[in-house]
Amino acid sequence: MRGIGPIRISRLDDDTTSPPRQRRHIDTKADAERIDIIAYPEDLDISASKYSPFERPKLGPWMTEPDKLAQYDALVFWRVDRFVRNGQDFRDVLTWAQKHKKKVFSATEAIQYDPDADGIDKIISELLMTVVVAFAEIESTNLAIRVNDTMDYLRESKRPLNGSMPFGTKPGVDANGNRTWVKSEETTPIVYEIVTRLRSGEKRLPIAQDLNERGVLSPKDWTRKFYGKAPKGTRWNDTTISAMFATDSLLGYQVLRDVDGKMRTARDTVTGEPIKLCDPVLATADGSPDVATLREVQRLLDAPYRRMPSSEATANPLHEVVKCYDCGRNLNGSTRKVNGRIYQYVLCKKGHRGECPNKGMIAVDVAWDYLESLFLGQYEDDPVIERTYVQRSDHSRELDELRTAFDAVSKSLESATSDMLIQRQTARLDQLAARIASLESEPTEPGGWVETQLGVTFGERWRSSGPEGRREMLVKAGIVMYIKRTPRTNMYTAHLFQPDDDGQGMTADEQWAAIQSGAEGGQGAA
């Protein structure tokens, strides 16, 4: 019997161990029931109260798409309350299981559902599961009430809404002795360093790597240090930098998690203005929040960004440049040690799993030779062109905040009884409506890729650069080589693709389709 083991957690952070623990329990149950688990759909940072199993990004297709449904017979989850938090959702799952003849197991609870069972066994099975889900739904409702009450109180008292302090601040107290955040002389300079480097065009990952090499504590470790705990050695990464600037917390404003799960600026229900929590980390010369700088950084971070995994950066110096000729996927790096010498290769992982005909390993030196021959043969005297993403006029973020403020003031106006308060709120609504109308009337020009000539030829840049410089040049120019080796021979098939060859803006899938339907280039022996 084949099965799947869905895994879900509501909140994902660096310290969580829940996914591997869930998987271990699922495996134990699967072994006991003689179930071969073929997939572990992981929905991380997904609320069971908001998304039914059928709506979850990873699990949903396994429960709705016919080709996936045909691949398994059983579903094994860790606990019922991790699987669903809503009685109706679970009744829908039981109906689904009956219709598609799927067995449903809880890995840690003595309950299961067998669509082929009958009589008293089936009744007891459905009853037990329904009772467990009912308790889970009650707990979910009580938790939501407690959280909302706490958030309302903290919002009114202008105190922090959660334990994650904005980077650049540290724990402190206000004039009334209430807990709050205050600017940190130790971490604020790090924020400004990152802002300066992003403005200069430096990417997130190199900045994070440099901070790690210099031994700069990560935001999580600074938090531990400020609370008197020992740092755990959590490292900087590109996601860490993005998260720092994702909300208005660096402006000193209070933020909260909205009903849709997004973090938004908390606003006064009367005026609609952002609620100030502490002095801004990003501040102008007069100490007011530096909104312009934060928005500029957010636009820079919103631009499309291709991250090279650290494992690939070490094992595959041709990452994103060489792809499989047969399936179009990125080739993966591999190393082998023979007689004390290390050899580097690239290969198609799907080919080695028997899912692609390209099963031959290609020495990195050979791939470089083919790449150099094909690339310089075609582009040596052409000017170097870099494709840069430019963020143009886009007021969507500001409009979103203004509309949120408008809704908050409108809701407050409905319950207002004082003439003075009604007058103030009406005036505020008029101001917000005017600003919204103004921004909506301005033309919006979406961002896009801009090509820039750098004043040197590809041949000159190639000869003056090392392997990483060459790889970066090719990535920025959008150049890709598709290659394969006939197993147990030294025969290679390679084709160089550049967007202008067959139509600018082709996706990777379209590039590969063009290769398969048309040209072959650079065939030969090495």
PASEKOL-330190 format. One record per residue (C-alpha): z negated, x negated, y negated; chain; residue in one letter. Coordinates in steps of 0.25 Angstrom, whole numbers. Layout:
N
up; east; north; cadena; residuo
Z; X; Y; A; a
...
***
This chain:
526
up; east; north; cadena; residuo
0; 0; 0; A; m
4; -5; -14; A; r
-4; -2; -27; A; g
-6; -6; -41; A; i
-19; -10; -48; A; g
-19; -5; -63; A; p
-28; -13; -72; A; i
-33; -8; -85; A; r
-43; -12; -96; A; i
-45; -5; -110; A; s
-47; -18; -118; A; r
-41; -31; -115; A; l
-47; -44; -120; A; d
-48; -59; -116; A; d
-61; -58; -109; A; d
-58; -46; -100; A; t
-58; -48; -85; A; t
-56; -33; -81; A; s
-41; -34; -77; A; p
-44; -45; -66; A; p
-56; -38; -61; A; r
-49; -25; -60; A; q
-38; -32; -52; A; r
-48; -38; -43; A; r
-54; -24; -40; A; h
-40; -18; -38; A; i
-36; -29; -28; A; d
-49; -27; -20; A; t
-47; -12; -19; A; k
-32; -14; -16; A; a
-36; -24; -4; A; d
-45; -14; 1; A; a
-35; -3; 1; A; e
-24; -12; 6; A; r
-16; -10; -7; A; i
-6; -21; -12; A; d
-7; -21; -27; A; i
7; -23; -33; A; i
3; -22; -48; A; a
-9; -22; -58; A; y
-4; -15; -70; A; p
-13; -20; -81; A; e
-16; -11; -93; A; d
-25; -20; -102; A; l
-30; -15; -115; A; d
-26; 0; -111; A; i
-36; 11; -112; A; s
-37; 21; -100; A; a
-42; 32; -110; A; s
-29; 31; -118; A; k
-19; 28; -107; A; y
-17; 34; -94; A; s
-13; 26; -82; A; p
2; 31; -84; A; f
2; 26; -98; A; e
-3; 12; -96; A; r
7; 1; -99; A; p
6; -6; -86; A; k
1; 5; -76; A; l
9; 16; -81; A; g
22; 11; -76; A; p
16; 9; -62; A; w
12; 24; -62; A; m
24; 30; -68; A; t
37; 22; -65; A; e
43; 26; -51; A; p
47; 12; -47; A; d
33; 7; -49; A; k
26; 19; -43; A; l
34; 16; -30; A; a
28; 2; -29; A; q
14; 6; -25; A; y
5; 16; -18; A; d
-9; 14; -24; A; a
-16; 12; -38; A; l
-29; 4; -38; A; v
-37; 3; -51; A; f
-50; -4; -54; A; w
-59; 8; -58; A; r
-55; 23; -62; A; v
-60; 21; -76; A; d
-51; 9; -78; A; r
-39; 17; -73; A; f
-41; 30; -81; A; v
-51; 36; -91; A; r
-46; 50; -92; A; n
-47; 61; -81; A; g
-33; 66; -84; A; q
-27; 53; -82; A; d
-33; 51; -69; A; f
-29; 65; -64; A; r
-15; 61; -68; A; d
-16; 48; -60; A; v
-21; 56; -48; A; l
-9; 66; -50; A; t
0; 53; -51; A; w
-6; 47; -38; A; a
-4; 60; -30; A; q
11; 61; -35; A; k
15; 47; -32; A; h
6; 45; -20; A; k
-3; 34; -25; A; k
-16; 30; -21; A; k
-27; 27; -32; A; v
-39; 18; -30; A; f
-50; 14; -38; A; s
-53; -1; -35; A; a
-68; 0; -38; A; t
-72; 15; -35; A; e
-72; 22; -22; A; a
-61; 32; -26; A; i
-46; 33; -23; A; q
-35; 43; -23; A; y
-26; 45; -12; A; d
-14; 55; -14; A; p
-12; 57; 1; A; d
-27; 61; 3; A; a
-30; 75; 5; A; d
-42; 85; 7; A; g
-56; 80; 3; A; i
-53; 65; 1; A; d
-43; 68; -10; A; k
-52; 78; -17; A; i
-64; 68; -17; A; i
-54; 56; -21; A; s
-49; 64; -33; A; e
-63; 69; -37; A; l
-69; 55; -37; A; l
-58; 50; -46; A; m
-59; 61; -55; A; t
-74; 60; -57; A; v
-73; 45; -60; A; v
-62; 47; -70; A; v
-70; 58; -77; A; a
-82; 48; -79; A; f
-72; 38; -84; A; a
-66; 48; -94; A; e
-80; 52; -99; A; i
-84; 37; -101; A; e
-71; 35; -109; A; s
-74; 47; -118; A; t
-88; 42; -120; A; n
-84; 28; -123; A; l
-73; 33; -133; A; a
-84; 41; -140; A; i
-93; 29; -141; A; r
-83; 20; -146; A; v
-78; 29; -157; A; n
-92; 32; -162; A; d
-95; 17; -162; A; t
-82; 14; -170; A; m
-84; 25; -180; A; d
-98; 20; -183; A; y
-93; 6; -184; A; l
-82; 10; -193; A; r
-91; 18; -202; A; e
-101; 6; -203; A; s
-89; -4; -205; A; k
-94; -13; -193; A; r
-85; -20; -183; A; p
-79; -10; -173; A; l
-79; -20; -161; A; n
-84; -34; -157; A; g
-71; -41; -160; A; s
-72; -48; -174; A; m
-60; -51; -182; A; p
-57; -66; -181; A; f
-61; -73; -193; A; g
-75; -66; -194; A; t
-88; -67; -187; A; k
-100; -57; -185; A; p
-109; -55; -197; A; g
-116; -44; -204; A; v
-113; -36; -217; A; d
-122; -33; -229; A; a
-129; -22; -221; A; n
-131; -30; -209; A; g
-121; -24; -200; A; n
-112; -32; -191; A; r
-99; -36; -196; A; t
-89; -47; -196; A; w
-89; -58; -207; A; v
-78; -69; -210; A; k
-80; -82; -202; A; s
-77; -95; -208; A; e
-74; -101; -195; A; e
-63; -91; -190; A; t
-57; -86; -203; A; t
-49; -99; -205; A; p
-43; -98; -191; A; i
-38; -84; -195; A; v
-31; -90; -207; A; y
-26; -102; -199; A; e
-19; -92; -190; A; i
-13; -84; -201; A; v
-7; -97; -208; A; t
-1; -101; -195; A; r
5; -88; -192; A; l
11; -87; -206; A; r
17; -101; -204; A; s
25; -95; -191; A; g
16; -101; -180; A; e
15; -92; -168; A; k
2; -86; -162; A; r
2; -94; -149; A; l
3; -108; -155; A; p
-8; -105; -165; A; i
-17; -100; -154; A; a
-14; -112; -146; A; q
-18; -121; -157; A; d
-31; -114; -160; A; l
-34; -116; -145; A; n
-31; -131; -145; A; e
-40; -132; -158; A; r
-51; -126; -151; A; g
-52; -114; -161; A; v
-60; -103; -155; A; l
-53; -90; -152; A; s
-57; -77; -159; A; p
-65; -72; -146; A; k
-72; -86; -145; A; d
-76; -85; -160; A; w
-81; -71; -158; A; t
-90; -77; -146; A; r
-94; -88; -155; A; k
-98; -79; -167; A; f
-107; -71; -157; A; y
-114; -83; -151; A; g
-106; -84; -138; A; k
-99; -95; -132; A; a
-84; -96; -134; A; p
-76; -93; -121; A; k
-64; -101; -124; A; g
-55; -90; -127; A; t
-42; -95; -132; A; r
-32; -91; -144; A; w
-19; -85; -140; A; n
-8; -78; -148; A; d
-14; -64; -145; A; t
-27; -69; -151; A; t
-20; -72; -164; A; i
-13; -59; -164; A; s
-26; -51; -162; A; a
-32; -58; -174; A; m
-23; -51; -184; A; f
-20; -38; -176; A; a
-29; -30; -185; A; t
-35; -29; -199; A; d
-48; -35; -195; A; s
-45; -48; -202; A; l
-45; -40; -215; A; l
-59; -37; -212; A; g
-56; -22; -208; A; y
-62; -15; -197; A; q
-53; -12; -185; A; v
-54; -2; -174; A; l
-47; 2; -161; A; r
-39; 15; -164; A; d
-37; 26; -154; A; v
-24; 20; -150; A; d
-31; 7; -146; A; g
-26; -1; -158; A; k
-35; -9; -168; A; m
-34; -3; -182; A; r
-41; -5; -195; A; t
-53; 5; -197; A; a
-51; 13; -210; A; r
-61; 21; -218; A; d
-59; 36; -215; A; t
-60; 39; -230; A; v
-52; 29; -237; A; t
-43; 24; -226; A; g
-46; 10; -230; A; e
-48; -1; -219; A; p
-63; -3; -216; A; i
-68; -17; -221; A; k
-76; -23; -210; A; l
-78; -37; -215; A; c
-72; -47; -225; A; d
-57; -50; -221; A; p
-54; -63; -214; A; v
-40; -62; -220; A; l
-43; -61; -234; A; a
-36; -63; -248; A; t
-41; -72; -259; A; a
-50; -61; -264; A; d
-56; -58; -250; A; g
-48; -45; -248; A; s
-41; -43; -234; A; p
-28; -50; -233; A; d
-20; -39; -228; A; v
-6; -46; -231; A; a
-10; -58; -222; A; t
-14; -50; -210; A; l
-2; -42; -211; A; r
7; -54; -212; A; e
0; -60; -200; A; v
1; -47; -192; A; q
16; -47; -195; A; r
18; -61; -190; A; l
10; -57; -177; A; l
18; -45; -175; A; d
31; -52; -174; A; a
37; -53; -159; A; p
31; -65; -152; A; y
34; -71; -139; A; r
22; -78; -133; A; r
24; -90; -123; A; m
13; -89; -112; A; p
5; -101; -112; A; s
8; -103; -97; A; s
23; -102; -100; A; e
22; -112; -111; A; a
16; -122; -102; A; t
24; -119; -89; A; a
37; -115; -95; A; n
43; -123; -107; A; p
55; -113; -107; A; l
47; -100; -108; A; h
55; -89; -115; A; e
68; -98; -115; A; v
72; -98; -100; A; v
73; -85; -92; A; k
77; -81; -78; A; c
92; -80; -77; A; y
90; -68; -66; A; d
79; -60; -72; A; c
78; -64; -86; A; g
63; -67; -86; A; r
57; -79; -92; A; n
56; -90; -82; A; l
42; -95; -79; A; n
37; -109; -79; A; g
32; -117; -67; A; s
27; -131; -64; A; t
27; -139; -51; A; r
20; -152; -48; A; k
28; -162; -39; A; v
22; -176; -37; A; n
14; -175; -49; A; g
25; -171; -58; A; r
26; -157; -64; A; i
39; -150; -64; A; y
42; -137; -73; A; q
50; -126; -69; A; y
54; -112; -74; A; v
56; -100; -64; A; l
58; -85; -63; A; c
45; -79; -58; A; k
52; -67; -54; A; k
62; -75; -45; A; g
50; -82; -38; A; h
44; -68; -35; A; r
58; -64; -29; A; g
61; -54; -41; A; e
72; -62; -47; A; c
83; -71; -40; A; p
80; -83; -49; A; n
70; -91; -40; A; k
74; -105; -44; A; g
64; -114; -52; A; m
70; -121; -64; A; i
65; -134; -69; A; a
61; -134; -83; A; v
70; -146; -86; A; d
82; -140; -80; A; v
80; -127; -88; A; a
79; -135; -101; A; w
91; -143; -97; A; d
99; -130; -96; A; y
93; -124; -108; A; l
97; -136; -116; A; e
111; -137; -111; A; s
114; -122; -113; A; l
106; -121; -127; A; f
112; -133; -133; A; l
125; -131; -128; A; g
126; -118; -135; A; q
117; -119; -147; A; y
115; -134; -150; A; e
122; -134; -164; A; d
117; -120; -168; A; d
106; -119; -178; A; p
92; -116; -173; A; v
88; -101; -175; A; i
74; -96; -174; A; e
72; -81; -172; A; r
59; -76; -180; A; t
53; -63; -180; A; y
52; -58; -195; A; v
42; -46; -198; A; q
48; -38; -209; A; r
44; -26; -217; A; s
35; -18; -208; A; d
23; -9; -213; A; h
20; -2; -200; A; s
6; -9; -199; A; r
2; -5; -213; A; e
8; 9; -211; A; l
0; 11; -198; A; d
-13; 7; -205; A; e
-10; 16; -217; A; l
-7; 28; -208; A; r
-20; 25; -201; A; t
-28; 26; -214; A; a
-20; 38; -218; A; f
-25; 45; -205; A; d
-39; 41; -207; A; a
-40; 46; -221; A; v
-33; 59; -218; A; s
-43; 61; -207; A; k
-55; 59; -216; A; s
-49; 68; -227; A; l
-49; 80; -217; A; e
-64; 79; -216; A; s
-67; 76; -231; A; a
-75; 86; -239; A; t
-78; 79; -252; A; s
-68; 81; -263; A; d
-69; 66; -267; A; m
-67; 61; -253; A; l
-55; 70; -251; A; i
-49; 65; -264; A; q
-51; 50; -260; A; r
-45; 52; -246; A; q
-33; 60; -252; A; t
-30; 49; -262; A; a
-31; 39; -250; A; r
-21; 47; -242; A; l
-12; 47; -253; A; d
-13; 32; -255; A; q
-10; 30; -240; A; l
1; 40; -239; A; a
8; 33; -251; A; a
7; 19; -244; A; r
12; 24; -231; A; i
24; 31; -238; A; a
27; 18; -245; A; s
27; 10; -233; A; l
35; 20; -225; A; e
45; 20; -236; A; s
47; 5; -235; A; e
58; 0; -226; A; p
53; -6; -213; A; t
60; -18; -208; A; e
56; -22; -194; A; p
54; -37; -190; A; g
65; -44; -183; A; g
70; -58; -179; A; w
76; -67; -189; A; v
84; -79; -185; A; e
82; -92; -193; A; t
91; -105; -193; A; q
82; -117; -194; A; l
92; -128; -198; A; g
93; -136; -185; A; v
102; -134; -173; A; t
97; -130; -159; A; f
101; -144; -154; A; g
93; -151; -165; A; e
81; -143; -162; A; r
82; -144; -147; A; w
83; -159; -148; A; r
71; -160; -157; A; s
62; -151; -150; A; s
53; -152; -137; A; g
53; -141; -126; A; p
44; -131; -133; A; e
52; -133; -146; A; g
65; -130; -139; A; r
59; -118; -131; A; r
54; -112; -144; A; e
67; -114; -151; A; m
75; -107; -140; A; l
64; -95; -140; A; v
66; -94; -155; A; k
81; -94; -154; A; a
80; -83; -143; A; g
87; -92; -133; A; i
85; -90; -118; A; v
91; -97; -105; A; m
92; -89; -92; A; y
92; -98; -80; A; i
90; -98; -65; A; k
92; -108; -54; A; r
98; -105; -40; A; t
86; -108; -30; A; p
87; -121; -23; A; r
98; -126; -31; A; t
100; -133; -45; A; n
109; -122; -50; A; m
105; -115; -62; A; y
111; -104; -70; A; t
107; -103; -85; A; a
111; -95; -97; A; h
107; -96; -112; A; l
105; -84; -120; A; f
103; -83; -135; A; q
102; -69; -142; A; p
115; -71; -150; A; d
123; -74; -137; A; d
123; -59; -132; A; d
117; -51; -143; A; g
105; -54; -152; A; q
92; -47; -148; A; g
94; -46; -133; A; m
81; -44; -125; A; t
78; -54; -114; A; a
83; -43; -104; A; d
96; -41; -111; A; e
98; -56; -111; A; q
96; -57; -96; A; w
105; -45; -94; A; a
116; -52; -103; A; a
114; -65; -94; A; i
115; -57; -81; A; q
128; -49; -86; A; s
135; -61; -92; A; g
134; -76; -93; A; a
129; -87; -85; A; e
129; -100; -92; A; g
124; -114; -89; A; g
125; -114; -74; A; q
124; -128; -67; A; g
116; -137; -59; A; a
104; -146; -63; A; a
***
